[in-house]
């Protein structure tokens, strides 16, 4: 396979995703704001671009994995404006966790400049990205979804199609992150109650996550929470706060009350205010321990 792809964003998730694309035989031109992060990919044959817009070519494909809405907007409409540089008929695969409204806005901008955008946010931590075990949600024009499927398959082990409405995959991603955060909060509260009752939370959560809650989210985060292994982070607390803001924003736009999301938002704000910004987002579970008068267990 000799297809050329541009890739923007080589953070904890983007780097292993781009590495898997190279392993699958794609030829990559890559850009990251911190240029040194591209070095492992250059060593594998990728070309490093000096500017984000330089990864795009007319009729080509660009994959982006960026931190937030502002970064994706800057890539599409800013000085580098890949929407224009991809024309005619180029494709932008946006894999970032952003608001559905932003995706719809940028898809319209792409269309007005004769290029196209699909949303393909992912579920999975950096270890899953390395192992090509990401779960990828995709939405956008049917013909484009089919065209980019081999690229997505090179980065994940399951692709889930959510139709033509380009923002739909982002709605699913936000719903999933909300449910993950709710599970972490529940385990944090349960752990605090057990600790104050003289029960070892690690033994209890191990049992519960092997039986009643035998699912990857409970098993993975249950071990992190019960053992206090919040560093190094796989997904930092400020990113969790960003996602809860997006959940509440979208919920407000569609008039869907989400009181649990409001609680989770406040947990993230509180955790950051207490100096935990560099910890994994699962450290919101410490909020329940704080409320119970327990000392940090990490």
TAURKA-V732176 format. One record per pair of residues at least 6 apart in sequence whose ideal C-beta (glycine too) atoms are under 6 Angstrom apart, sorted by the first residue. I is the first residue (numbers start at 0). GAP is how many residues later the second one is. Records with the same first field share a line. If there is no record, write none. Layout:
# TAURKA-V732176
I->GAP + GAP
This chain:
# TAURKA-V732176
0->24
2->23
3->23
4->21 + 23 + 56
5->23 + 49 + 50 + 56
6->11 + 21 + 23 + 56
7->23 + 44 + 47 + 56
8->55 + 56 + 57
9->22 + 27 + 28
11->114
12->52 + 113 + 116
13->51
15->113 + 114
16->112 + 138
17->23
19->112 + 134 + 135
20->7 + 133
21->6 + 22
23->130
27->18
28->18 + 20 + 26
29->8 + 11 + 16 + 18
30->18 + 21 + 24
31->6
37->10
41->6
48->6
50->29
51->23 + 28
52->27 + 29 + 32
54->7
55->6 + 26 + 29 + 30
58->30 + 31
59->30
60->30
61->20 + 30
62->30
63->11 + 30
64->30
65->6 + 30
67->174
68->29 + 30 + 33
71->24 + 26
74->7
75->7 + 30
76->32
82->26 + 27 + 30 + 32
83->29
85->29
86->26 + 27 + 28
87->26
89->25
90->25 + 53
91->25
92->25 + 27 + 55
93->23 + 25
94->25 + 26 + 27
96->24 + 76 + 146
98->147 + 150
99->67 + 70 + 71 + 150
102->16 + 63 + 64 + 67
103->63
105->11
106->10 + 59
109->6 + 7
115->28
117->22 + 26
118->20 + 47 + 50 + 51
119->16 + 18 + 32
120->16 + 48 + 49 + 52
121->12 + 14
122->12 + 53
123->10
124->109
125->108
127->6
132->24
133->21 + 22
134->23
135->16 + 20 + 23
136->23 + 25 + 32 + 35 + 36
137->7 + 23 + 31
138->23 + 24 + 26 + 27 + 29 + 30
139->26
151->7
161->6 + 7 + 10
173->72 + 73
176->66
177->69 + 83
179->37
180->83
181->78
182->34
183->37 + 98 + 100 + 101
186->35 + 38
187->97 + 100
188->99
190->10
191->96 + 97 + 100
193->7 + 10
194->6 + 99
195->96
200->25
201->24 + 25
204->17 + 21
208->9 + 10 + 13
220->61
223->58
224->57 + 60
227->69 + 70
229->49 + 50 + 53 + 68
230->48
232->46 + 47
233->46
234->46
236->34 + 35 + 39 + 40 + 42 + 44
237->39
239->28 + 41
240->27
243->20 + 21 + 24
246->14
247->13
250->7
266->17 + 20
267->16
269->17
270->12 + 13
275->7
